[in-house]
Amino acid sequence: MAAEFKKIQSTGKMKGLMGKYFTELMGEEPTGRKMAWCTSVGPAELLRAMGFDVYFPENHGAMLGASRMATDLIPLANAHGFSPDICSYLTSDIGAYLKGVSPFQKLGLGVPPKADVLVYNTNQCRDVKDWFQFYAREWDVPCIGIETPRSIGAVDETIVQAIAKKTEALIEPLEAVCGQKFDIDKLREVVGLSKECTRLWKAVLQTAATVPTPLTFFDGTVQMGPAVVLRGTQGAVDYYEMLLAELQQRITDGVAAIEGEKHRIYWEGMPIWGKLRDLSTQFMELQTAVVASTYCNSWVYEDLDPADPFVGMARAYSELFICRSDDYKEKYMLEMIEKFSIDGVVYHDAKTCPNNSNNRYDLPKRLETKTGKPFVVINGDLNDMRLYSDEQSRTNIEAFVEQLAGA
């Protein structure tokens, strides 16, 4: 009998929660609030506290990839002057804007909402700023943000205080857009909800340390939705309480996400959005569980602090894996490999996302030497499927799992 996916029952609730968010954001009934676009690892808490509707275009980029619309849209952005070598979230989203299409249309919601202000944090990469500035020019609206250092070793007080001040400096221009005065108590409330969301999301991901795992990386790419677009809300907290309870019950009942789990894999790098179903099916058929990733942990912000919200946000958003030094990344992955009982590592070398491709500077070899755990590199991209070979990837993964079986 062919293996079957183990459906997570809470997902229905999540779809309702996400649907409500998008309907309120883009539905026919106006909310009366100003619209702020925000980078996914940016100051969403501040925007929510100041009464903005908050939209995350990176979420739209992922939807364009998962729906396989992106590959046809990227050339439109290239023709407009954006290089094919830069972030394919950016190029697919701008291509969709130029063509006037969106996956949202299939849900009866039209195209993404026009921004009144765009707010970024470059802790991920410089591309998010360039992406937002395109729309700021198109719509003649403000584009403001936070410039975060790169290759951070220790997140020291100099960095934290500098980022905290940059975040506070956003208040005045945001007040000018929304017409409301900033309320520190409201920010503390939102940060408190965001911190609780992050605590629960981390607990969800850590259930995968159990052998056999109740949750895979591919499940995580779906379940992370509320942590990305709804953190700072009670709805996200309530959802992750439900999901965590379900996964803990799976552990109690011995329900495995991968029937007959034989091998445990760490996924390093971006998801290949247009191939998630194919990849998850292949690993399931190989009785191999992809149990952990740096990507899904990008929405774990343990240093958020309602008592000192600006310092807490500064520290939390500077602790992000993507903007840390290679020494830090190596230490982090060593800890993850041990914690999740990893047998081998898959590195996704995403052509248009060098910031999230950590296989390029000898890290895989160093980790293999220190841990004895083998690795394989999959060449592809987050959205541009012209850069991905089904046959090559399938063959490489099969050979890698055979290597694990013979170890």
RAFEN-V500965 format. One record per residue. N is the residue number from 1. RES is the residue in one letter. SS is DSSP state (H for helix, E for strand, L for the rest). NEAR is the number of other C-alpha atoms within 8 Angstrom. Layout:
N:RES:SS:NEAR, N:RES:SS:NEAR
//
This chain:
1:M:L:2, 2:A:L:4, 3:A:L:7, 4:E:L:4, 5:F:L:6, 6:K:L:6, 7:K:L:4, 8:I:L:6, 9:Q:L:6, 10:S:L:10, 11:T:H:8, 12:G:H:7, 13:K:H:8, 14:M:H:11, 15:K:H:8, 16:G:H:8, 17:L:H:9, 18:M:H:10, 19:G:H:8, 20:K:H:8, 21:Y:H:8, 22:F:H:10, 23:T:H:9, 24:E:H:10, 25:L:H:10, 26:M:H:10, 27:G:L:9, 28:E:L:4, 29:E:L:5, 30:P:L:7, 31:T:L:6, 32:G:L:4, 33:R:L:9, 34:K:L:11, 35:M:E:13, 36:A:E:14, 37:W:E:12, 38:C:E:14, 39:T:L:14, 40:S:L:11, 41:V:L:11, 42:G:L:10, 43:P:L:13, 44:A:H:12, 45:E:H:12, 46:L:H:8, 47:L:H:12, 48:R:H:13, 49:A:H:12, 50:M:L:15, 51:G:L:10, 52:F:L:12, 53:D:E:11, 54:V:E:12, 55:Y:E:11, 56:F:L:11, 57:P:H:11, 58:E:H:9, 59:N:H:10, 60:H:H:9, 61:G:H:14, 62:A:H:12, 63:M:H:9, 64:L:H:15, 65:G:H:17, 66:A:H:12, 67:S:L:9, 68:R:L:9, 69:M:L:9, 70:A:H:15, 71:T:H:13, 72:D:H:6, 73:L:H:14, 74:I:H:16, 75:P:H:11, 76:L:H:12, 77:A:H:14, 78:N:H:11, 79:A:H:7, 80:H:H:6, 81:G:L:6, 82:F:L:9, 83:S:L:6, 84:P:L:10, 85:D:L:6, 86:I:L:11, 87:C:L:9, 88:S:H:16, 89:Y:H:12, 90:L:H:12, 91:T:H:17, 92:S:H:16, 93:D:H:15, 94:I:H:11, 95:G:H:13, 96:A:H:12, 97:Y:H:10, 98:L:H:8, 99:K:H:8, 100:G:L:7, 101:V:L:9, 102:S:L:12, 103:P:H:9, 104:F:H:10, 105:Q:H:10, 106:K:H:7, 107:L:H:7, 108:G:L:6, 109:L:L:11, 110:G:L:10, 111:V:L:10, 112:P:L:7, 113:P:L:8, 114:K:L:6, 115:A:L:11, 116:D:L:10, 117:V:E:14, 118:L:E:14, 119:V:E:14, 120:Y:E:15, 121:N:E:15, 122:T:L:13, 123:N:L:14, 124:Q:L:10, 125:C:L:7, 126:R:L:7, 127:D:H:10, 128:V:H:13, 129:K:H:10, 130:D:H:8, 131:W:H:9, 132:F:H:12, 133:Q:H:9, 134:F:H:8, 135:Y:H:9, 136:A:H:13, 137:R:H:8, 138:E:H:6, 139:W:H:8, 140:D:L:7, 141:V:L:10, 142:P:E:8, 143:C:E:11, 144:I:E:9, 145:G:E:11, 146:I:E:10, 147:E:L:8, 148:T:L:9, 149:P:L:8, 150:R:L:8, 151:S:L:8, 152:I:E:9, 153:G:L:8, 154:A:L:4, 155:V:L:10, 156:D:L:6, 157:E:H:6, 158:T:H:6, 159:I:H:9, 160:V:H:13, 161:Q:H:10, 162:A:H:8, 163:I:H:13, 164:A:H:12, 165:K:H:9, 166:K:H:10, 167:T:H:13, 168:E:H:8, 169:A:L:8, 170:L:H:10, 171:I:H:9, 172:E:H:7, 173:P:H:8, 174:L:H:10, 175:E:H:12, 176:A:H:8, 177:V:H:9, 178:C:H:11, 179:G:L:6, 180:Q:L:8, 181:K:L:6, 182:F:L:8, 183:D:L:8, 184:I:H:6, 185:D:H:6, 186:K:H:9, 187:L:H:15, 188:R:H:12, 189:E:H:9, 190:V:H:13, 191:V:H:14, 192:G:H:12, 193:L:H:13, 194:S:H:13, 195:K:H:13, 196:E:H:9, 197:C:H:14, 198:T:H:14, 199:R:H:11, 200:L:H:12, 201:W:H:13, 202:K:H:10, 203:A:H:9, 204:V:H:12, 205:L:H:12, 206:Q:H:8, 207:T:H:12, 208:A:H:15, 209:A:H:10, 210:T:L:10, 211:V:L:5, 212:P:L:11, 213:T:L:15, 214:P:L:14, 215:L:L:13, 216:T:L:13, 217:F:H:12, 218:F:H:9, 219:D:H:8, 220:G:H:11, 221:T:H:10, 222:V:H:7, 223:Q:H:9, 224:M:L:11, 225:G:H:10, 226:P:H:12, 227:A:H:12, 228:V:H:10, 229:V:H:11, 230:L:L:10, 231:R:L:14, 232:G:L:15, 233:T:L:10, 234:Q:H:7, 235:G:H:8, 236:A:H:13, 237:V:H:13, 238:D:H:8, 239:Y:H:12, 240:Y:H:12, 241:E:H:9, 242:M:H:9, 243:L:H:10, 244:L:H:11, 245:A:H:8, 246:E:H:11, 247:L:H:12, 248:Q:H:9, 249:Q:H:8, 250:R:H:11, 251:I:H:12, 252:T:H:7, 253:D:H:6, 254:G:L:7, 255:V:L:9, 256:A:L:13, 257:A:L:12, 258:I:L:14, 259:E:L:8, 260:G:L:6, 261:E:L:11, 262:K:L:7, 263:H:E:12, 264:R:E:13, 265:I:E:14, 266:Y:E:13, 267:W:E:14, 268:E:E:13, 269:G:L:14, 270:M:L:11, 271:P:L:9, 272:I:L:11, 273:W:H:10, 274:G:H:12, 275:K:H:8, 276:L:H:11, 277:R:H:7, 278:D:H:7, 279:L:H:8, 280:S:H:9, 281:T:H:8, 282:Q:H:9, 283:F:H:11, 284:M:H:12, 285:E:H:9, 286:L:L:8, 287:Q:L:12, 288:T:E:14, 289:A:E:15, 290:V:E:12, 291:V:E:15, 292:A:E:14, 293:S:E:11, 294:T:L:10, 295:Y:L:9, 296:C:H:12, 297:N:H:9, 298:S:H:10, 299:W:H:11, 300:V:L:9, 301:Y:L:11, 302:E:L:8, 303:D:L:8, 304:L:L:14, 305:D:L:12, 306:P:H:11, 307:A:H:5, 308:D:H:8, 309:P:H:12, 310:F:H:10, 311:V:H:12, 312:G:H:12, 313:M:H:13, 314:A:H:13, 315:R:H:12, 316:A:H:12, 317:Y:H:11, 318:S:H:11, 319:E:L:9, 320:L:L:10, 321:F:H:8, 322:I:H:8, 323:C:H:13, 324:R:E:13, 325:S:L:10, 326:D:H:8, 327:D:H:7, 328:Y:H:9, 329:K:H:10, 330:E:H:10, 331:K:H:8, 332:Y:H:8, 333:M:H:8, 334:L:H:10, 335:E:H:8, 336:M:H:10, 337:I:H:11, 338:E:H:8, 339:K:H:8, 340:F:L:11, 341:S:L:8, 342:I:L:14, 343:D:L:11, 344:G:E:11, 345:V:E:13, 346:V:E:12, 347:Y:E:14, 348:H:E:16, 349:D:E:15, 350:A:E:14, 351:K:L:10, 352:T:L:11, 353:C:L:12, 354:P:H:9, 355:N:H:8, 356:N:H:9, 357:S:L:14, 358:N:L:12, 359:N:L:11, 360:R:L:7, 361:Y:L:5, 362:D:L:7, 363:L:H:11, 364:P:H:8, 365:K:H:7, 366:R:H:8, 367:L:H:12, 368:E:H:11, 369:T:H:8, 370:K:H:6, 371:T:H:7, 372:G:L:7, 373:K:L:11, 374:P:E:9, 375:F:E:11, 376:V:E:10, 377:V:E:9, 378:I:E:10, 379:N:E:12, 380:G:E:14, 381:D:L:17, 382:L:L:17, 383:N:L:18, 384:D:L:13, 385:M:H:10, 386:R:H:6, 387:L:H:9, 388:Y:L:10, 389:S:L:9, 390:D:H:6, 391:E:H:6, 392:Q:H:7, 393:S:H:11, 394:R:H:9, 395:T:H:8, 396:N:H:10, 397:I:H:9, 398:E:H:9, 399:A:H:8, 400:F:H:10, 401:V:H:11, 402:E:H:8, 403:Q:H:8, 404:L:H:11, 405:A:H:7, 406:G:H:5, 407:A:L:4
//
